[in-house]
Amino acid sequence: MAKHYQLKTPTMRFLEAVDPQKRSIQQILLDAFRETGTELAAAKSVGITQQTYNAWKYRLNLAESVFRISRGLEHGDTPSEDSPDESSE
């Protein structure tokens, strides 16, 4: 578990600290993507660049989860409320 925390940058920790819902950075990123539908819009809603969003997506092993959410959005499905990548927490 300690390795998981070493993956977080100071900015990631800051975003978690100021999140009113006290979500993990993984959940913040996934929720932003789920709500907006694009990485660019998700990044803007969180207050980071698209490049940073993309780098964090891979750093935190969220790429597959983001892909699954995007496939659901393309097909008009409502993504599940459950965290798609609970194994990384």
Buried (B, 14 or more C-beta within 10 A) or exposed (E): EEEEEEBBEEBBEEBBEEBEEEBBBBBBBBBBBBEBEEBEBBBBBBEBEBEBBBEBBEBBBBEEBBEBBBEBBEEEEEBEEEBBBEEEE
